Amino acid sequence: MFRFPAFFLALACLLSCAPEVHAAPAREKPNPRQESAGGIRHSLLITGSTGTYLYDEDSRLIWETPGASHDGYILENGNVLVSVDNEAREFKAGTQEIVWSYKLDPVNAELGTVLRLEDGQTMIVERGTRPRILELSPEGKTTREVPLQPEADDIHMQTRMARKLPNGNYLVPHLHAFKVKEYTPAGEVVRSIPTDLPAFGGREEHSWPFTAILLPDGNIHVNLTHGNRVAEFAPDNSVAWSLDNGDVGGRLSDPCGAQRLPNGNAVICSYAQQDPEKPRIFEVTREKKVVWEFFHPKARAHEVHIVTTNGERVAPVMR
């Protein structure tokens, strides 16, 4: 793991302004809260339909912004990059000051993915009559447009969390197509991973791909929303690993966002979780052991960015 001094300075500034936390009644479990028998503590950014929230490792809320949000990151300088209310916005650390933004083109209907690329540009995905990936310069100008092939009549179900690959291509989940597709910058599909597998119950189980993450070993982690399943696909598209509710005591409820940690563990969002006895977000090992949980009274976790673990910045970010 690596330390980022600038980030921790920004985080320290946020913490200094955090509200005083009062103890909950003895018989009442506090919310939000983290539980881990092994002492794991994460700071995390949550995006979702109820708002965007940044929590420290003691589960204290240190920043939030209203609006239905879809994707988001804490950048190395502590700023927050988030897709919210059909706009990509970068907020200055600890404030509501917007230092960069892009509004959805009126030709389309929804803005989903937002991602800061290594070259300083920002990648976004628009859904609508012209579904596409855009790369935007720091000045907000479009430097690349990649047309997408979602195979969906329902605009809302065209795409979810797209990511750029080290080879310059793009990995895009298409929900109603039951496929994760790899696109070249010219928009050519060079790989298609089907998710409506008989072993997963076919299309009747609604194993819609939501999150697709390239892992260091070449496998691809995919969250399958209404199918309440997580899977890893090998380079030949075979299933290398999978997780369902029988493995994790019913914790999966519409698993949307995810992050893979450097230790190989998976952090999973249960977007539709309503049971107060079950976590909104949890961490599970390769051996399918739940080692960390985050409980919240109202947050609907669409995506998550684990920022630090026990005081150390999480790097690289695989989500």
N, C-alpha and C positions, 0 to 999 in steps of 0.2 A: 504494500500500500504506500501511497505517497501523501505528503503533507502539502497543503496549499496555504501559505501564510496569509495571503490577501483574503481568502475565503474566511479563515478563522477570525480575522480582524472584523470582517463584516458581520459574522455570526455573533461575535462577542458584543458588538454594538447593539444587535437586535436583542440579545439576552439581557443587556443592561436595562432595556426598556420593558422587559416582560413583566406582566402583572404579578402581584404577589399571589402565591398559591396557598390556599387554606386547606387544612386537612379535612377529609370527608368524615362523616359519621362512622363510628367504629364498625357497624354492621353493614355498611353500604360501600360497595366497590366504587372507586372514583372512575369517572369518565371524562376525557379520554384517558387511556392507560395502556401500558405495555406489560406483557407478562412473558417471562422466559426463565425456565428453571436453570439455564446455564448462564444467566446474567447478561444476555445480549441486550444492548440498548442502541436504538437507531434514532438519528434525526431524519425526518422525512417530509417531503412535499407531497400533498395529496390533491389531485384534481378531480372534480366531479360535478354533478348537477346541483349540489347545494353550495358550491363555492370552492375556492382554492385555499388550502391551509398549509402552513409550515410549522412543524413541531420540533422541539429540541429532544435530546435524549431522555429528558425527564417528563416527556409528554406535555410540556407547556407550550401553548400557542404563542408563537413569536411573530407571526405575520399572517395576514389573510387578505383576500380581495373577493368581492362579490361577483356573481355571474356564473352561469353554467360553463364549466371548463372541461377540456378534453385531454390535452397533453401538456406537459410542462417539465421544466428542469430548473435546478439551481445552477447557475453558471459559476465558473471558477472565481469571478469577482464578487460573488454573492448576489448578483442580480437574479431576478426571476423571469424566465421566459415561459410564456403560457399562451395557449390557444383558448380564448374565452369570448363568448358572445360573438362568434364569427369574425374575430379579429386576433391576430398574433400580436402580443404585447410583451415588451421587455420592461420590467419595473426596476427602478433603482433599489438596491438592497435596503430593506426595512421601511420603504416608503410606498406611496401610491403614485409617485412620479414616473411617467412613461417616457423612456428614453429612446425607444424604437417601436414602430408599429407597422402593421400591414392590415388593411381591411379587405374582406372578401370581395372579389370581383362580382359585380351585379349579374354577370352571365351565369353564375353558379348559385347554389343554395346553402351550402354548409362548408365551414372550414374546420378541419380536424387536426391532423398532425402538425406539430411545429418542432423543429430541430435545428440547433446551431451546429453548423458543419465546421470541420477543422480549419478550413480556409477563411472562416469568418462570415461566410454567407449563411443565410437561413433558409431551410427547406420547409415548405408547407404543402399540404394536400387539400385541394378543393373538390367537393362533391357537387354534382349537378348535371346540367346538359353537356358540360364540357369537363368531365372528370380529368384531373391532371395533378402532376407534381410540379411545383415551381421552386426554383432557387432564386433567392433575392439577395442583392448586394446590400451592404450596410446603409446605402442611400435609398434602399427600397425599390430599386429597379430590377426587373426580371432579367436574369442572365441565362436561364434555362427553363424550358417547358417540356415536360414529358407526358404525352397522352396516355391515359389508362384505359383498360378494357375490363370493366367490372362485371359484365354479364348480369346486370340487375335492373329490374324495372323500378324498384323502390330506391330513390336517390339516397335516403338515409342509410341504406344498407349496402352502398357501393363499396366503401373502404373503411378501414380503421387505421391502426398505428403503423404507418409505413416508415422504413428506415433505409438509409444509404449504406451500401456495403463497401468494404475496403477496395474492391475491384472497380468501383465507380458505378455499379448497377444499383438497383433499388429493390427492396423486398416489400411487397404490398399484400396484406390480407384482404381478400374480397369475400365478404360474409355470405351473400346469397349465391355466389358462384361456388361456394364450398372449396375454395382454392386459395393458396398462397402463391403469388406469381413473382418471379424475378424479371425485372425489366432492364433493358439497356437504356442509356440516355436518349436513344432514338425512339423508344417506346416499343421495342421488339421484346416479346416474351420468350425468354430462353430457358425457363424452367417453370413448371406448374406442379404444386404439391396438393393432391386431393385430400380433403378432410372428411368426406362423407363415406368413410370406410365401413364395411360390414361389421368389423370388430368394434366399431364405435356406435353401432346401431343404425348406420345409414343416415339418409337425410331426415328421417322421421325424428331423430334425436336432436336435430338442429345444432350439429357440431360446427358452428360458424367460427371461422378463424378471426380472431380479434387482434392479438399481439403476435408478432413473429420476430424472433431475435436470433441472429447468427451467433453461435457459440464458438469458443476457441478451437474445439475439436472438429469443427465443420458441421456439426448437427444444428438443427434449427428448432428452437423452443417455440411452441405455438399454444396459446390459450384458446380453448374452444368453448365459447360463451354458454349458450343455452344447453349444450351437451354436458356442462359441468365436468369438464375434463381438461387436462393439460397433457401435451404430448411433445416428444422430441422426434424429429424426423431425420434420418440419416441421409447422406448425399444421394442414395438411390431411392429416396422417398419412403423407405420402410420405416416402421415405428421402432425407434431405439429405446424408448422409455415412455411410460404414461402414468398418469395419476388420476384417480377418480375419488368420489366421495366415500367409497368403501375403504380407501387408504387413509383418509384424513378426518374421519368422524363427522362427515357431513358439512365440512367447512366451506366447500365450494358452492357458491351461489351466484351464477352468472359471472364466471371469472373473466374479467376484462383485461386490465393492465397487469404488467408483470415486470420484474427485473431479475436478472441472474447476477449473483454476487461472485466475486473472485474465488471464493471457496467452493463454488459449484452449487450452493443452495439457491432455491428459487423463492422469490417473494411474490405472492399472488394476491391480487385484489378480488374480493367477492363483492361486486358492485350491488347486487340485489339483496345482500344479507340484511335481514330484519330481526333475526333472533338475537336479543341482547346478550345471550350466553355464548354467542359465537363471534369471532373476530371479523372486522371489516377487511383486514389485511393480515396475512400470516406468512411465515418463512418455513420452508420444508426442505429437508436434506434429500440427497439422492436415494437414501435408504427409506424415504417416505416418513421420516420422523419430523413432527412439528416442533420447532425449537424456539419460535418467537411468535407473539400475537399482538395485534393492535386493536383495541376496542374503542368504539366511538359511538355516542348516542345518535348522531344524525348524518355524519359524512357518508356520501355515496362515492366509493373509491373507484373512479373511472381509470385513473393511472396513478402510479406512485414512483417517486424518485427517492431512493435511500441515499442520503447525502453523506452521513458519517455513521460509523459503528464503533462504539466505545471510544470515542474521541479521535478516531482516525478517519480521514477522508476516504470514501469508497472510490477506488479507481482501478481499472477502467470501469466506466459505466456501461453495462450490457443491458440495454432495454430499448 
